[in-house]
Amino acid sequence: MKHKFLLFTIVAAVTLLLNSTATCQPVSSSSLIGNPQVYNGKFVEFQGEVVGDIMERGNNAWVNILDNGTAIGIWMKASDANRIKVKGDYSRKGDTVIITGTFHNACEVHGGETDIHAESIEIISRGTSIDHPVDPKKYAVIGILAVISLGLFLIYRNISKPEV
């Protein structure tokens, strides 16, 4: 009987431990923005692309993470922000990261802004260059417009010459 109680206690403790350390489910920016009351003050996992500049503020930094067309400001340690190598812009896709931290719909510390205070950052993949090839038809249009412009310039020059 004593062994059964001990076994039950061990199984219960392991079950509680596993349930308390389970990772939280990733949440999208549209869910955070669309249902802020559900997530406000809660620990969330958020994944997306680093975009824009990293703005250091002493020992911390602001980083914007883009997900489904919406960026959310992340307040993190500057040392974590320094691990980010590629920031997304027109010519680059930024590093993809998973942020875990506390979501604030209207953060009292940051003037009522919507943000996530990061506890950890995991870099999933590094950013890459984006190639934007020019359509060859555009070169033809440029050439035609240049010839037309030159022709109009010559006509205007001949018309506007004062008579001697």
C-alpha positions in Angstrom: 0.0 0.0 0.0 2.8 2.3 0.9 4.5 1.7 -2.5 1.3 2.4 -4.4 1.0 5.8 -2.7 4.7 6.6 -3.4 4.2 5.6 -7.1 1.0 7.7 -7.3 2.8 10.7 -5.9 5.8 10.4 -8.3 3.4 10.0 -11.3 1.4 13.1 -10.1 4.5 15.2 -9.6 5.9 14.3 -13.1 2.5 15.0 -14.7 2.4 18.4 -13.0 6.0 19.2 -14.0 5.4 18.3 -17.6 2.2 20.4 -17.8 3.8 23.4 -16.2 6.8 23.4 -18.5 4.9 22.9 -21.8 5.6 25.5 -24.4 2.9 28.0 -25.2 1.2 28.0 -28.5 2.5 30.5 -31.2 0.1 33.3 -31.7 -0.3 35.4 -34.9 -0.2 39.2 -35.0 -3.8 39.2 -36.3 -4.9 37.2 -33.2 -3.0 39.6 -30.9 -4.4 42.7 -32.5 -7.9 41.3 -33.1 -8.4 39.9 -29.6 -6.1 41.9 -27.3 -8.3 41.3 -24.2 -7.6 37.5 -24.5 -3.8 37.9 -24.6 -3.2 41.1 -22.5 -0.7 40.4 -19.7 -0.3 36.8 -20.9 2.9 35.0 -21.8 2.9 34.4 -25.6 5.1 33.0 -28.3 5.3 35.1 -31.4 7.1 34.3 -34.6 8.0 36.6 -37.5 10.6 38.4 -39.6 12.8 41.2 -38.1 12.1 44.4 -40.1 13.3 48.0 -39.9 15.9 49.3 -37.6 16.9 48.1 -34.2 16.6 51.0 -31.8 18.8 50.6 -28.7 17.8 52.3 -25.5 20.5 51.7 -22.9 20.5 48.0 -22.0 17.4 47.4 -24.0 16.2 47.7 -27.6 13.1 48.0 -29.7 12.8 45.5 -32.6 9.8 45.2 -35.0 8.7 41.7 -35.9 6.5 41.3 -39.0 3.9 38.6 -39.2 1.0 38.4 -41.8 1.6 42.0 -42.8 1.5 43.4 -39.3 4.5 44.4 -37.2 4.6 44.3 -33.4 7.2 46.2 -31.4 9.3 43.9 -29.2 11.1 45.3 -26.1 14.1 43.1 -25.4 17.6 43.1 -24.0 20.1 44.9 -26.2 22.3 41.8 -26.0 19.5 39.7 -27.5 18.9 42.3 -30.2 22.6 42.1 -31.1 22.2 38.5 -32.1 20.0 39.6 -35.0 22.2 39.9 -38.1 19.7 40.7 -41.0 16.9 43.2 -40.8 14.2 43.1 -43.5 13.8 45.9 -46.0 13.2 46.2 -49.8 16.3 44.3 -50.7 16.5 41.8 -47.8 14.3 39.3 -46.0 15.1 39.7 -42.3 16.0 37.0 -39.8 13.0 34.9 -38.7 12.7 34.7 -34.9 10.5 33.3 -32.2 9.9 35.6 -29.3 8.5 34.5 -26.0 7.3 37.2 -23.6 4.5 39.1 -22.1 2.0 40.8 -24.5 0.7 44.3 -23.6 -2.3 45.7 -25.5 -1.6 49.2 -24.0 1.7 49.0 -22.2 1.9 51.4 -19.2 5.7 51.5 -19.4 5.8 52.5 -23.1 3.1 55.2 -23.4 0.1 52.9 -24.1 1.8 51.2 -27.1 1.0 47.6 -28.1 4.1 45.5 -27.5 5.7 42.3 -26.2 8.3 42.4 -23.5 10.6 39.6 -24.6 12.0 37.0 -22.1 13.8 35.1 -24.8 14.6 35.1 -28.5 15.3 32.2 -30.8 16.6 32.7 -34.3 15.0 30.2 -36.6 16.6 31.2 -39.9 18.9 34.0 -41.1 17.7 36.6 -43.6 18.5 36.5 -47.3 18.8 38.9 -50.2 15.8 39.6 -52.4 16.4 39.9 -56.1 14.2 42.4 -57.9 14.9 41.8 -61.6 13.7 44.5 -64.1 11.4 43.4 -66.8 13.2 43.8 -70.2 10.0 45.4 -71.6 10.7 48.4 -69.3 14.0 49.0 -71.0 12.3 49.1 -74.4 9.7 51.6 -73.0 12.6 53.7 -71.6 14.3 53.7 -75.1 11.2 54.7 -76.9 10.4 57.5 -74.4 14.0 58.8 -74.7 13.7 59.0 -78.6 10.4 60.8 -78.3 11.8 63.2 -75.7 14.9 63.9 -77.9 12.6 64.5 -80.9 10.4 66.9 -79.0 13.4 68.7 -77.7 14.8 69.3 -81.2 11.4 70.5 -82.5 11.0 72.9 -79.6 14.5 74.2 -80.1 13.8 74.9 -83.8 10.5 76.5 -83.1 11.8 78.7 -80.3 14.8 80.1 -82.2 14.5 83.8 -82.6 14.5 84.9 -86.3 17.5 86.9 -87.4 
